[in-house]
């Protein structure tokens, strides 16, 4: 069972690392870069980024989250409390990340994607939408950081 747990933890790290890297990049590079462009460039750039990312990023994110949960279960069956706790913490941090994404980021992504395709409602304020999106990116990156740290510690503990 330990080998299965280690494999699941590794898969979780790989899936979660994709999302982690994306969120950290957005926090330290994309956010300040977008603040320096006009609204039309903002809408076209980030709307198209969200169009592509929202189609592709759920796959590694879901793989990371599900694998963390399964690792918590397999380590619990194996009787390894430390690994169970660390994997469960990672699962919880990723669940909180997902709640923030679904509640705040995803609706903004949809609005900016629609605007980039010429379907913006009258009175859309892309700058305000981007500022709202930016307001949670540090929390999202932080949650991904502690989830990955928990997963790495779980792998070390399981070895």
KOLMARDREN-162782 format. One record per residue: x, y, z of N, C-alpha, C, O in turn; residue number from 1. Coordinates in steps of 0.1 Angstrom, whole numbers, plus 5000, padded with zeros to 4 digits. Layout:
<pts>
PT  nc1  nc2  nc3 cac1 cac2 cac3  cc1  cc2  cc3  oc1  oc2  oc3   i
PT    X    Y    Z    X    Y    Z    X    Y    Z    X    Y    Z NUM
...
</pts>
This chain:
<pts>
PT  nc1  nc2  nc3 cac1 cac2 cac3  cc1  cc2  cc3  oc1  oc2  oc3   i
PT 5008 4988 5000 5000 5000 5000 5009 5013 5000 5005 5023 4994   1
PT 5020 5012 5006 5029 5023 5007 5033 5028 4993 5034 5040 4991   2
PT 5036 5019 4984 5040 5022 4971 5029 5030 4963 5031 5039 4956   3
PT 5017 5025 4966 5005 5032 4960 5004 5046 4965 5002 5056 4958   4
PT 5005 5048 4978 5005 5061 4984 5016 5070 4979 5013 5081 4975   5
PT 5028 5065 4978 5039 5073 4972 5036 5077 4958 5039 5088 4954   6
PT 5031 5068 4950 5027 5071 4936 5017 5082 4936 5017 5091 4927   7
PT 5006 5080 4944 4996 5090 4944 5001 5104 4948 4997 5114 4943   8
PT 5009 5104 4958 5015 5117 4963 5023 5123 4952 5023 5135 4950   9
PT 5031 5115 4944 5039 5120 4933 5030 5126 4922 5033 5137 4917  10
PT 5020 5119 4919 5010 5124 4909 5004 5137 4913 5002 5146 4906  11
PT 5000 5137 4926 4994 5150 4932 5004 5161 4931 5000 5172 4927  12
PT 5017 5159 4934 5027 5170 4933 5027 5174 4918 5027 5186 4916  13
PT 5028 5165 4909 5029 5169 4895 5017 5177 4890 5019 5187 4883  14
PT 5005 5172 4893 4993 5180 4889 4992 5193 4896 4989 5203 4889  15
PT 4994 5193 4909 4993 5206 4916 5004 5216 4912 5002 5228 4913  16
PT 5016 5211 4909 5027 5220 4905 5024 5228 4893 5028 5239 4891  17
PT 5016 5222 4884 5012 5229 4872 5004 5242 4876 5006 5253 4871  18
PT 4994 5240 4884 4985 5251 4889 4993 5260 4897 4992 5272 4896  19
PT 5002 5255 4906 5010 5263 4915 5019 5273 4906 5019 5285 4908  20
PT 5026 5267 4896 5034 5275 4888 5026 5286 4880 5031 5297 4879  21
PT 5015 5282 4876 5006 5292 4869 5002 5303 4878 5003 5315 4874  22
PT 4997 5300 4890 4993 5310 4899 5004 5319 4904 5003 5331 4905  23
PT 5016 5313 4906 5027 5322 4910 5031 5331 4899 5034 5343 4901  24
PT 5032 5326 4887 5035 5334 4875 5025 5345 4874 5029 5357 4872  25
PT 5012 5342 4876 5002 5353 4875 5004 5363 4886 5002 5375 4884  26
PT 5007 5359 4898 5009 5368 4909 5021 5377 4907 5020 5389 4910  27
PT 5032 5372 4903 5045 5380 4903 5048 5386 4889 5056 5395 4888  28
PT 5042 5381 4878 5045 5386 4865 5033 5391 4858 5033 5403 4854  29
PT 5023 5383 4856 5012 5388 4848 5004 5399 4854 5000 5409 4847  30
PT 5001 5398 4867 4994 5409 4874 5000 5423 4872 4993 5432 4868  31
PT 5013 5425 4875 5019 5438 4873 5020 5441 4858 5019 5453 4854  32
PT 5022 5432 4849 5023 5435 4835 5009 5440 4830 5009 5449 4822  33
PT 4998 5434 4834 4985 5438 4829 4981 5452 4835 4973 5459 4828  34
PT 4987 5455 4846 4984 5468 4852 4989 5479 4843 4985 5491 4844  35
PT 4999 5476 4835 5006 5486 4826 5000 5488 4812 5006 5495 4804  36
PT 4990 5480 4809 4984 5481 4795 4970 5488 4796 4964 5489 4806  37
PT 4966 5492 4784 4953 5498 4783 4942 5488 4784 4945 5476 4783  38
PT 4930 5492 4786 4918 5483 4788 4916 5473 4776 4913 5462 4779  39
PT 4918 5478 4764 4915 5469 4753 4926 5458 4752 4923 5447 4750  40
PT 4938 5462 4754 4949 5451 4755 4947 5442 4766 4948 5430 4765  41
PT 4942 5447 4778 4939 5439 4789 4928 5428 4786 4930 5416 4788  42
PT 4918 5433 4780 4906 5424 4776 4911 5414 4766 4908 5402 4768  43
PT 4918 5418 4756 4922 5409 4745 4932 5398 4751 4931 5386 4748  44
PT 4941 5403 4758 4952 5394 4763 4946 5384 4774 4947 5372 4772  45
PT 4941 5390 4784 4937 5381 4795 4924 5373 4792 4922 5362 4797  46
PT 4915 5379 4784 4904 5371 4779 4908 5359 4772 4902 5348 4774  47
PT 4917 5360 4763 4922 5348 4755 4930 5339 4764 4929 5327 4762  48
PT 4938 5344 4773 4945 5335 4783 4935 5327 4791 4936 5315 4792  49
PT 4924 5333 4796 4914 5326 4803 4907 5316 4795 4903 5305 4799  50
PT 4904 5320 4782 4897 5310 4773 4905 5297 4772 4899 5286 4772  51
PT 4918 5298 4770 4926 5287 4768 4928 5280 4782 4927 5267 4783  52
PT 4932 5287 4792 4935 5281 4805 4923 5274 4811 4924 5264 4817  53
PT 4911 5280 4810 4899 5274 4816 4895 5261 4809 4888 5253 4815  54
PT 4900 5259 4797 4898 5246 4790 4908 5236 4793 4905 5224 4793  55
PT 4920 5240 4797 4931 5231 4799 4935 5229 4814 4939 5217 4818  56
PT 4935 5239 4822 4940 5238 4835 4932 5229 4845 4938 5224 4855  57
PT 4919 5227 4843 4912 5218 4852 4917 5204 4853 4916 5197 4863  58
PT 4923 5199 4842 4928 5186 4842 4940 5184 4852 4938 5175 4860  59
PT 4951 5191 4851 4961 5189 4861 4956 5192 4875 4961 5186 4885  60
PT 4948 5203 4876 4943 5206 4890 4935 5195 4896 4936 5192 4908  61
PT 4926 5189 4888 4917 5178 4893 4926 5166 4896 4924 5159 4906  62
PT 4936 5163 4888 4944 5152 4890 4952 5154 4904 4953 5145 4912  63
PT 4957 5166 4906 4964 5169 4918 4955 5167 4930 4959 5162 4941  64
PT 4943 5173 4930 4934 5173 4941 4929 5159 4944 4930 5154 4955  65
PT 4925 5151 4934 4920 5138 4936 4931 5129 4941 4929 5120 4950  66
PT 4943 5130 4935 4954 5121 4940 4958 5124 4954 4961 5115 4961  67
PT 4957 5137 4958 4960 5140 4973 4949 5133 4982 4953 5127 4992  68
PT 4937 5134 4978 4926 5127 4985 4928 5112 4986 4926 5106 4997  69
PT 4931 5106 4975 4933 5092 4974 4946 5088 4982 4946 5077 4989  70
PT 4956 5096 4982 4968 5093 4990 4965 5094 5005 4970 5086 5013  71
PT 4956 5103 5009 4952 5103 5023 4944 5091 5027 4946 5085 5038  72
PT 4936 5086 5018 4929 5073 5021 4938 5061 5021 4937 5053 5031  73
PT 4947 5060 5012 4956 5048 5011 4965 5048 5023 4968 5038 5029  74
PT 4970 5060 5027 4979 5061 5039 4971 5058 5052 4977 5053 5061  75
PT 4959 5062 5052 4950 5059 5064 4948 5043 5065 4950 5038 5076  76
PT 4946 5037 5054 4944 5022 5054 4957 5016 5058 4957 5006 5065  77
PT 4968 5022 5054 4982 5016 5058 4985 5019 5072 4995 5014 5077  78
PT 4978 5028 5079 4980 5032 5093 4991 5042 5095 4996 5043 5106  79
PT 4994 5049 5084 5005 5060 5086 4998 5073 5088 4994 5080 5079  80
PT 4997 5077 5101 4990 5089 5105 4997 5102 5100 4990 5111 5095  81
PT 5010 5102 5100 5017 5115 5096 5014 5117 5081 5011 5128 5077  82
PT 5015 5107 5073 5013 5108 5058 4998 5111 5056 4995 5120 5047  83
PT 4989 5105 5063 4975 5108 5062 4972 5122 5065 4965 5129 5057  84
PT 4977 5127 5076 4975 5141 5080 4980 5151 5069 4973 5160 5065  85
PT 4992 5148 5064 4998 5157 5054 4991 5157 5041 4989 5167 5035  86
PT 4987 5145 5037 4979 5144 5024 4965 5150 5026 4960 5157 5017  87
PT 4959 5148 5037 4946 5154 5040 4947 5169 5040 4938 5176 5036  88
PT 4958 5174 5046 4960 5189 5046 4961 5194 5032 4955 5204 5029  89
PT 4969 5187 5024 4971 5192 5010 4957 5191 5003 4954 5201 4996  90
PT 4949 5181 5005 4936 5180 4999 4927 5191 5003 4920 5197 4995  91
PT 4928 5195 5016 4920 5206 5022 4924 5219 5016 4916 5228 5012  92
PT 4937 5222 5015 4942 5234 5009 4938 5235 4995 4934 5246 4990  93
PT 4939 5224 4987 4935 5225 4973 4920 5227 4972 4915 5233 4962  94
PT 4912 5221 4981 4897 5223 4981 4894 5238 4984 4885 5244 4977  95
PT 4901 5244 4993 4899 5259 4996 4903 5267 4983 4896 5276 4979  96
PT 4914 5263 4977 4918 5270 4965 4907 5269 4954 4904 5278 4948  97
PT 4901 5257 4953 4891 5255 4943 4878 5263 4946 4872 5268 4937  98
PT 4875 5264 4959 4864 5273 4963 4866 5287 4959 4857 5294 4954  99
PT 4878 5292 4961 4881 5306 4957 4880 5307 4942 4875 5317 4937 100
PT 4886 5298 4935 4886 5298 4921 4872 5298 4915 4868 5306 4907 101
PT 4863 5289 4920 4849 5288 4915 4841 5300 4919 4833 5305 4911 102
PT 4843 5305 4931 4835 5316 4935 4839 5330 4930 4831 5338 4927 103
PT 4852 5332 4929 4857 5345 4925 4863 5345 4911 4859 5353 4902 104
PT 4873 5337 4908 4881 5338 4896 4873 5333 4884 4873 5340 4874 105
PT 4866 5322 4884 4860 5316 4873 4849 5326 4867 4849 5327 4854 106
PT 4841 5332 4875 4831 5341 4869 4838 5353 4862 4833 5358 4852 107
PT 4848 5358 4867 4856 5369 4861 4862 5364 4848 4862 5371 4838 108
PT 4868 5352 4848 4874 5346 4836 4863 5346 4825 4866 5349 4814 109
PT 4851 5341 4828 4841 5340 4818 4837 5354 4812 4835 5355 4800 110
PT 4836 5364 4821 4833 5377 4816 4844 5383 4807 4841 5389 4797 111
PT 4856 5381 4811 4867 5387 4803 4869 5379 4790 4873 5384 4780 112
PT 4866 5366 4791 4867 5358 4779 4856 5363 4769 4859 5365 4757 113
PT 4844 5364 4774 4833 5369 4765 4836 5383 4760 4834 5386 4748 114
PT 4842 5392 4768 4846 5405 4763 4856 5404 4752 4856 5412 4742 115
PT 4866 5395 4753 4876 5394 4743 4870 5388 4730 4876 5390 4719 116
PT 4859 5382 4730 4852 5376 4719 4842 5386 4713 4834 5383 4704 117
PT 4841 5398 4719 4831 5408 4714 4818 5407 4720 4808 5413 4716 118
PT 4816 5399 4731 4803 5397 4738 4803 5404 4751 4796 5399 4760 119
PT 4809 5415 4753 4809 5422 4766 4796 5429 4768 4791 5436 4759 120
PT 4790 5428 4780 4778 5436 4783 4781 5451 4784 4792 5455 4787 121
PT 4771 5459 4781 4773 5474 4782 4778 5477 4796 4772 5471 4806 122
PT 4787 5486 4798 4792 5490 4811 4802 5481 4817 4805 5483 4829 123
PT 4807 5471 4810 4817 5462 4816 4829 5470 4819 4834 5478 4811 124
PT 4834 5469 4831 4846 5475 4836 4857 5465 4837 4859 5459 4848 125
PT 4865 5463 4826 4875 5452 4827 4886 5455 4837 4891 5445 4843 126
PT 4889 5467 4840 4900 5470 4850 4895 5466 4864 4902 5460 4871 127
PT 4882 5469 4867 4877 5465 4880 4876 5450 4881 4879 5444 4892 128
PT 4872 5443 4870 4872 5428 4870 4886 5423 4873 4888 5414 4881 129
PT 4896 5428 4866 4910 5424 4868 4915 5426 4882 4922 5418 4887 130
PT 4911 5438 4887 4915 5441 4901 4909 5431 4911 4915 5427 4921 131
PT 4896 5427 4908 4890 5417 4917 4897 5403 4916 4899 5397 4925 132
PT 4900 5400 4903 4907 5387 4901 4921 5388 4908 4925 5378 4915 133
PT 4928 5399 4907 4941 5401 4913 4940 5400 4928 4949 5395 4935 134
PT 4928 5404 4934 4927 5404 4948 4928 5390 4955 4930 5389 4967 135
PT 4926 5380 4947 4927 5366 4953 4939 5358 4948 4941 5347 4952 136
PT 4947 5363 4939 4958 5355 4933 4968 5352 4943 4974 5341 4943 137
PT 4971 5361 4953 4981 5358 4963 4976 5347 4972 4984 5338 4976 138
PT 4963 5347 4976 4957 5337 4984 4958 5323 4976 4961 5313 4982 139
PT 4955 5324 4963 4955 5311 4956 4969 5306 4955 4971 5294 4957 140
PT 4979 5314 4952 4993 5310 4951 4998 5305 4965 5005 5295 4966 141
PT 4993 5311 4976 4997 5307 4989 4991 5293 4993 4998 5285 4998 142
PT 4979 5291 4989 4973 5278 4991 4980 5267 4984 4982 5256 4989 143
PT 4983 5270 4971 4990 5260 4963 5004 5257 4969 5009 5246 4969 144
PT 5010 5268 4975 5024 5266 4981 5023 5257 4993 5031 5247 4994 145
PT 5013 5259 5002 5012 5251 5014 5008 5237 5010 5011 5227 5017 146
PT 4999 5235 5000 4995 5222 4995 5007 5214 4990 5009 5203 4994 147
PT 5015 5221 4982 5027 5214 4977 5037 5211 4988 5043 5200 4988 148
PT 5039 5220 4997 5048 5217 5008 5043 5205 5016 5050 5196 5020 149
PT 5030 5204 5019 5024 5193 5026 5026 5180 5018 5029 5169 5024 150
PT 5024 5180 5005 5026 5168 4997 5041 5164 4997 5044 5152 4998 151
PT 5050 5174 4996 5064 5170 4996 5068 5164 5010 5076 5155 5010 152
PT 5063 5170 5020 5066 5164 5034 5060 5150 5035 5066 5142 5041 153
PT 5048 5148 5029 5042 5135 5029 5051 5125 5022 5052 5113 5026 154
PT 5056 5129 5010 5064 5120 5003 5077 5116 5011 5081 5105 5012 155
PT 5083 5126 5017 5095 5124 5026 5091 5115 5037 5099 5106 5040 156
PT 5080 5117 5043 5076 5109 5055 5073 5094 5050 5075 5085 5058 157
PT 5067 5093 5038 5063 5080 5034 5075 5071 5029 5075 5059 5029 158
PT 5086 5078 5026 5098 5071 5020 5105 5063 5031 5115 5057 5028 159
</pts>
